[in-house]
Amino acid sequence: MPRPTKRRRICGLPEGKIFVCADACKKQAEPVVMTLEEYETVRLIDHVGLNQEECAEQMAVARTTAQRIYNSARSKLAEHLITGATLKIEGGSYDICTDRECGCRMRQCGKRQCGCHQEKGRCPKKPKKRNEV
């Protein structure tokens, strides 16, 4: 009997969950289904700019697991883009983290507080205010 899948930590749900081809694309009966963990790896690596090790730390998984999830997500994105199949983001084994567990207080750098190299608790990607030193 295989081990149960460890729940991954994600920082929120996507704005959109179903993506379809706007042009006269060939309609396929079976949509491409991307899990929320796969979406989160794409968000962290491609959008936020974390490397796989930082992504793995953020999601509370091993780096090899993050790499496997990311490769699966890229394959599904490629299928959606090339064939025009509908892409659905749903399902998976995840927990949505709180602000304290995940992301700096400004929730802009995408890194965990304990792993974020902040100066005096500031997010490194947020510009300083005028009165801050």
C-alpha positions in Angstrom: 0.0 0.0 0.0 1.5 3.4 -1.0 2.1 6.2 1.5 -0.7 8.8 1.6 0.1 12.0 -0.2 1.5 14.7 2.1 -0.7 17.9 2.0 1.2 20.7 0.3 1.0 24.3 1.5 -0.4 26.9 -0.9 -0.9 30.6 -0.4 -4.2 31.1 -2.0 -6.6 30.1 -4.7 -6.3 31.4 -8.3 -8.4 34.2 -9.6 -9.7 32.1 -12.5 -10.1 28.4 -12.5 -11.2 27.6 -16.0 -9.3 28.8 -19.1 -10.6 28.2 -22.7 -9.3 29.1 -26.1 -10.9 32.4 -27.3 -10.3 31.7 -31.0 -12.0 29.0 -33.0 -10.0 26.3 -31.4 -10.7 22.6 -31.8 -12.9 21.6 -28.8 -11.7 18.6 -27.0 -14.0 16.4 -24.9 -11.5 16.0 -22.0 -10.2 19.2 -20.4 -6.6 19.4 -19.0 -6.9 19.4 -15.2 -4.1 21.1 -13.2 -4.1 20.7 -9.4 -3.8 23.6 -7.1 -0.3 22.4 -6.1 0.8 22.5 -9.7 -0.6 26.0 -10.1 1.2 27.1 -6.9 4.6 25.8 -8.3 4.1 27.8 -11.5 3.1 30.9 -9.5 6.1 30.6 -7.2 8.7 29.7 -9.8 7.6 31.6 -12.9 5.7 34.5 -11.5 7.3 35.3 -8.1 10.8 34.2 -9.2 11.7 31.7 -6.6 14.1 28.8 -7.4 12.9 25.2 -6.9 14.5 24.9 -3.4 12.7 28.1 -2.2 9.5 26.9 -3.8 9.8 23.6 -2.0 10.4 25.3 1.3 7.4 27.5 0.8 5.2 24.5 0.0 6.7 22.3 2.8 7.9 19.6 0.5 11.2 18.2 -0.7 12.9 19.9 -3.6 12.5 16.8 -5.8 8.8 16.8 -5.1 8.5 20.5 -6.1 10.4 19.7 -9.3 8.1 16.8 -10.1 5.0 18.9 -9.5 6.4 21.8 -11.6 7.3 19.5 -14.5 3.8 18.1 -14.5 2.3 21.6 -14.5 4.5 22.7 -17.4 3.4 19.7 -19.4 -0.2 20.5 -18.8 0.3 24.2 -19.7 2.0 23.1 -22.9 -0.9 20.8 -23.8 -3.4 23.6 -23.1 -1.5 26.1 -25.3 -0.8 23.7 -28.2 -4.0 21.8 -28.5 -6.5 24.5 -27.3 -7.9 22.1 -24.7 -9.8 23.7 -21.8 -7.6 24.1 -18.7 -9.2 23.6 -15.3 -7.4 24.3 -12.0 -9.0 22.2 -9.3 -8.3 19.4 -6.7 -5.2 18.2 -5.1 -3.9 17.6 -1.6 -3.2 21.0 0.0 -3.7 23.3 2.9 -4.1 27.0 2.5 -1.6 28.7 4.7 -2.1 31.8 6.9 -0.2 35.0 6.6 1.9 33.9 9.6 2.9 30.6 8.0 3.5 31.8 4.5 4.8 34.9 2.9 6.2 37.9 4.5 3.8 40.3 6.2 3.5 42.3 3.0 2.7 39.0 1.1 4.6 40.3 -1.9 7.9 38.4 -2.0 6.3 35.0 -1.8 8.9 33.7 0.7 8.4 32.3 4.2 9.2 34.7 7.1 11.8 32.4 8.5 13.5 32.0 5.1 13.1 35.6 3.8 16.2 37.7 4.2 14.4 40.8 5.5 15.9 43.8 7.1 13.9 44.6 10.2 10.9 42.6 9.1 10.5 44.3 5.8 9.8 42.6 2.5 12.9 42.8 0.3 10.8 43.4 -2.8 8.7 46.2 -1.4 10.2 49.7 -1.9 11.1 51.6 1.3 8.8 54.4 2.5 10.3 57.9 2.5 10.7 58.0 6.3 12.3 54.6 6.5 16.1 54.3 6.8 
